[in-house]
Amino acid sequence: MTKPTHNHHQRRRPRRGHGGGGGYNGARRRGASPPDILYHATTRHRAGKARVSGVLEVSGGRPVYLSRSESQAWQVAHRNAEQPQVLYIDVARARRDGCHFERNRHGLWQCRAVPVRHVLNLRQGFAEQISAGGLPVYSSDKGPLIALIRVKRPHSSTWEIAKGKLEPGEPPHTAAMREVREEMGYPLELAISEDLGAVRFGFYTPDGEPRLKTLHLYLMDTPHQIVDFEPALLEGIQEVGWFTPREAARIVTHRSLKPLMRTVRRILDTGQEHSTAEPGPEQSPSPSPGAEEPA
């Protein structure tokens, strides 16, 4: 079962290289949305207190400072002599629950407090999951086309990127190509042309256990526009379809993947390469001494 090809006019793709709070001290920046996962530097003792109280907050009415870079949060956590810890904040769910996050003038995010139910690694049963996936791209005479899978979900069907968990010891790029072939049901000839980096988001298993998912994603060139796919029906995959970059960016609706799909569209439409560099170090949230101490 396949979706009819969409061949809207596009430029031919150039070759690419491989590749809850208020404002604090006038720090409010409007119009910015935080990523789905933010990181808080603390200690195991303070994390334990938060688990008991049910809320992550800082004494003295100070805001909870949050970084978009896990490595930067660990640097801050290690400044304290106590046992350091970095907490994973499920920002997407916290916002839906009424928590308010603002970006201050130093580039950090901050909020008044975070309920522990939105701190993934303070929840019972927490684990991390590493997955990889890819977007096969065929360069047609009218422009690039992207292959996506349609997956049956509890209440609907959604167009998604083919992806899956890494096997023990398997590198992400190898897992990505394996998963694309397995889920689409065809031994596609693939060559990775762009490393899109990784996105992170929280989710819950059918048993209600929290997970922090790191998803490595790649663009993959394929020399043929295959149509006779045999998708993995037992995994809920219903069909495979080819779409223009514009169409793909519209129909992939997972919140964590929307920015990445816009990037994919820009790469394919303009030939720009994508930087996968980690966000740079963030500055101290306050000029006062100790303002960035773990809380």
Phi and psi in degrees as a GROMACS rama.xvg file:
@    title "Ramachandran Plot"
@    xaxis  label "Phi"
@    yaxis  label "Psi"
@TYPE xy
-132.975  156.831  THR-2
-92.4398  139.509  LYS-3
-56.2917  145.213  PRO-4
-68.3842  141.108  THR-5
-106.818  119.981  HIS-6
-121.562  49.0249  ASN-7
-62.5993  151.442  HIS-8
-64.8003  129.381  HIS-9
-141.189  155.817  GLN-10
-69.9599  148.752  ARG-11
-66.3716  137.629  ARG-12
-75.8982  125.613  ARG-13
-65.8874  157.571  PRO-14
-69.1913  145.414  ARG-15
-116.611  159.362  ARG-16
-79.6694  165.988  GLY-17
-79.1381  164.297  HIS-18
-152.806  168.773  GLY-21
-107.624  -168.871  GLY-22
-78.7048  146.974  GLY-23
-123.37  120.183  TYR-24
54.1356  40.6005  ASN-25
67.3233  26.5556  GLY-26
-90.9204  -1.35276  ALA-27
-66.1189  135.855  ARG-28
-126.294  113.837  ARG-29
-84.1513  158.073  ARG-30
87.8384  -6.3757  GLY-31
-101.689  140.419  ALA-32
-110.292  135.289  SER-33
-74.2912  158.042  PRO-34
-67.7753  168.157  PRO-35
-67.3721  -28.0752  ASP-36
-123.72  130.345  ILE-37
-124.4  162.928  LEU-38
-124.036  135.793  TYR-39
-119.631  124.822  HIS-40
-82.7119  129.214  ALA-41
-154.859  -162.72  THR-42
-124.077  163.655  THR-43
-63.6719  -34.3329  ARG-44
-63.8433  -47.7664  HIS-45
-69.6707  -33.7391  ARG-46
-63.7351  -38.9634  ALA-47
-63.8386  -39.8584  GLY-48
-63.3073  -39.2679  LYS-49
-65.6083  -38.9737  ALA-50
-62.2837  -39.5921  ARG-51
-70.193  -43.9148  VAL-52
-77.0018  -23.5177  SER-53
88.1371  4.63301  GLY-54
-147.027  138.925  VAL-55
-94.9369  114.339  LEU-56
-150.395  169.783  GLU-57
-117.854  139.16  VAL-58
-64.8756  158.841  SER-59
76.5951  13.7835  GLY-60
74.9704  9.57344  GLY-61
-74.0489  153.455  ARG-62
-74.3196  160.575  PRO-63
-86.2606  116.829  VAL-64
-88.3131  139.254  TYR-65
-134.146  137.872  LEU-66
-107.977  149.448  SER-67
-87.7087  -3.18987  ARG-68
-114.83  117.881  SER-69
-64.5076  -39.9616  GLU-70
-63.6016  -38.0032  SER-71
-66.4626  -38.9135  GLN-72
-62.4233  -39.4796  ALA-73
-65.3217  -37.4569  TRP-74
-58.8474  -43.5489  GLN-75
-66.8322  -43.1608  VAL-76
-60.8803  -35.4155  ALA-77
-76.7678  -5.17045  HIS-78
-72.2452  -17.196  ARG-79
-94.9323  145.222  ASN-80
-71.5102  -22.4863  ALA-81
-72.3582  173.785  GLU-82
-65.8139  119.628  GLN-83
-77.8431  154.551  PRO-84
-152.261  146.174  GLN-85
-116.646  130.249  VAL-86
-101.056  142.994  LEU-87
-100.955  113.53  TYR-88
-96.6176  121.89  ILE-89
-81.4348  83.6494  ASP-90
-64.5171  -38.9551  VAL-91
-57.8548  -47.4273  ALA-92
-74.3953  -35.4953  ARG-93
-62.1492  -39.0008  ALA-94
-66.3464  -39.9787  ARG-95
-65.5942  -22.3773  ARG-96
-90.6648  3.96991  ASP-97
102.835  -1.5811  GLY-98
-71.854  142.101  CYS-99
-115.908  125.024  HIS-100
-115.362  136.587  PHE-101
-129.685  149.129  GLU-102
-97.0567  125.953  ARG-103
-89.0712  179.19  ASN-104
-70.9464  -8.68062  ARG-105
-99.5562  4.35597  HIS-106
91.2834  -1.59892  GLY-107
-90.6115  155.532  LEU-108
-94.3853  153.99  TRP-109
-150.566  153.605  GLN-110
-151.165  165.939  CYS-111
-72.479  -42.7533  ARG-112
-166.411  157.437  ALA-113
-129.693  122.06  VAL-114
-59.5646  140.394  PRO-115
-61.3455  -23.9856  VAL-116
-62.5593  -14.2102  ARG-117
-107.758  9.96986  HIS-118
-102.503  100.192  VAL-119
-56.0123  -47.8275  LEU-120
-85.6786  13.8555  ASN-121
-107.212  1.7297  LEU-122
-92.7254  145.596  ARG-123
-64.2568  137.163  GLN-124
84.699  8.46369  GLY-125
-63.6018  143.1  PHE-126
-154.946  159.896  ALA-127
-100.095  148.319  GLU-128
-131.386  130.79  GLN-129
-112.375  126.09  ILE-130
-129.763  169.622  SER-131
-148.862  151.274  ALA-132
-158.656  177.364  GLY-133
-156.938  164.578  GLY-134
-117.126  101.032  LEU-135
-64.0673  134.471  PRO-136
-124.397  124.985  VAL-137
-110.384  128.069  TYR-138
-89.618  96.8955  SER-139
-84.0952  172.839  SER-140
-62.673  -25.3026  ASP-141
-102.056  5.73011  LYS-142
128.846  174.748  GLY-143
-71.6624  145.468  PRO-144
-125.428  142.269  LEU-145
-114.205  135.902  ILE-146
-94.3386  128.096  ALA-147
-126.049  162.564  LEU-148
-111.153  146.494  ILE-149
-102.809  123.579  ARG-150
-115.21  134.934  VAL-151
-79.2535  122.902  LYS-152
-111.411  169.496  ARG-153
-52.4208  -37.3971  PRO-154
-118.533  -1.44767  HIS-155
-169.045  -177.36  SER-156
-118.649  140.668  SER-157
-132.217  146.591  THR-158
-82.7332  130.875  TRP-159
-141.38  170.491  GLU-160
-85.8192  134.903  ILE-161
-66.2567  130.003  ALA-162
-162.266  167.864  LYS-163
-176.25  173.846  GLY-164
-73.6199  149.927  LYS-165
-74.6686  143.302  LEU-166
-78.677  157.618  GLU-167
-54.7363  126.376  PRO-168
78.1103  1.40617  GLY-169
-85.7509  129.577  GLU-170
-71.6117  151.379  PRO-171
-57.1247  -41.2238  PRO-172
-67.3139  -33.2715  HIS-173
-69.8161  -43.3416  THR-174
-61.6229  -38.6117  ALA-175
-61.4077  -46.8356  ALA-176
-67.308  -39.0322  MET-177
-61.7386  -46.6194  ARG-178
-65.2682  -39.1576  GLU-179
-60.1751  -47.0608  VAL-180
-65.2545  -42.9744  ARG-181
-67.079  -45.247  GLU-182
-73.2738  -33.9249  GLU-183
-82.8323  -17.7358  MET-184
73.8982  39.3882  GLY-185
-157.465  137.901  TYR-186
-77.5811  67.3431  PRO-187
-57.2303  141.683  LEU-188
-82.0347  114.894  GLU-189
-127.156  144.714  LEU-190
-138.4  120.232  ALA-191
-66.6906  125.146  ILE-192
-111.885  -16.9889  SER-193
-153.769  126.856  GLU-194
-89.3301  113.273  ASP-195
-87.3372  0.719868  LEU-196
83.4089  -155.822  GLY-197
-133.126  148.617  ALA-198
-115.759  151.823  VAL-199
-127.662  140.486  ARG-200
-158.133  160.698  PHE-201
-95.71  149.708  GLY-202
-153.349  172.049  PHE-203
-124.162  139.658  TYR-204
-71.2566  167.4  THR-205
-57.5504  -22.5755  PRO-206
-87.9667  2.05353  ASP-207
85.2258  14.3784  GLY-208
-88.8234  136.591  GLU-209
-77.1816  145.895  PRO-210
-135.153  143.989  ARG-211
-105.401  114.326  LEU-212
-101.164  127.844  LYS-213
-108.314  118.654  THR-214
-115.571  111.765  LEU-215
-85.7286  133.379  HIS-216
-130.922  147.331  LEU-217
-139.567  148.933  TYR-218
-89.6551  139.993  LEU-219
-132.23  121.794  MET-220
-76.971  139.689  ASP-221
-134.116  135.979  THR-222
-81.0336  -6.87548  PRO-223
-131.547  144.042  HIS-224
-92.9999  85.3421  GLN-225
-68.4319  143.063  ILE-226
-124.327  -17.689  VAL-227
-94.9585  56.4634  ASP-228
-70.7135  153.071  PHE-229
-125.449  77.9016  GLU-230
-59.8448  156.087  PRO-231
-74.0362  84.833  ALA-232
-61.1738  -35.2738  LEU-233
-66.7865  -18.5601  LEU-234
-96.7242  10.0507  GLU-235
85.2709  7.99698  GLY-236
-87.7402  119.817  ILE-237
-94.0882  -35.6775  GLN-238
-164.836  169.326  GLU-239
-122.79  138.503  VAL-240
-137.119  156.294  GLY-241
-105.227  136.851  TRP-242
-139.473  151.787  PHE-243
-68.772  159.761  THR-244
-54.3881  -38.3458  PRO-245
-65.2592  -44.6246  ARG-246
-64.8908  -42.6135  GLU-247
-62.2576  -41.3274  ALA-248
-64.5312  -26.8304  ALA-249
-81.3997  -39.302  ARG-250
-92.8349  -14.0912  ILE-251
-82.4773  105.911  VAL-252
-103.256  -2.88507  THR-253
-59.8357  126.052  HIS-254
-55.6456  -41.1555  ARG-255
-69.4849  -19.2933  SER-256
-100.924  -10.0508  LEU-257
-60.3032  -46.006  LYS-258
-61.5374  -39.4467  PRO-259
-64.1983  -39.7501  LEU-260
-67.2325  -30.9458  MET-261
-66.1495  -38.3569  ARG-262
-64.0604  -43.1214  THR-263
-59.341  -44.3459  VAL-264
-60.2208  -42.3414  ARG-265
-64.5812  -42.8934  ARG-266
-60.8642  -48.3411  ILE-267
-72.8477  -31.9618  LEU-268
-81.4116  -25.7466  ASP-269
-120.152  -15.8357  THR-270
81.6887  9.52388  GLY-271
-69.145  144.468  GLN-272
-85.9574  159.294  GLU-273
-111.343  128.067  HIS-274
-84.4589  131.126  SER-275
-106.642  17.7848  THR-276
-63.6827  144.166  ALA-277
-71.0337  148.842  GLU-278
-52.4403  139.507  PRO-279
-70.6569  169.122  GLY-280
-57.7075  140.94  PRO-281
-100.617  150.926  GLU-282
-81.1611  164.605  GLN-283
-59.8273  136.615  SER-284
-73.5971  -8.07717  PRO-285
-153.284  143.709  SER-286
-71.8706  -9.87236  PRO-287
-75.3463  146.532  SER-288
-58.7513  138.72  PRO-289
77.1425  7.36551  GLY-290
-64.1478  -23.7987  ALA-291
-101.434  14.632  GLU-292
-64.4434  146.043  GLU-293
-57.4571  144.554  PRO-294
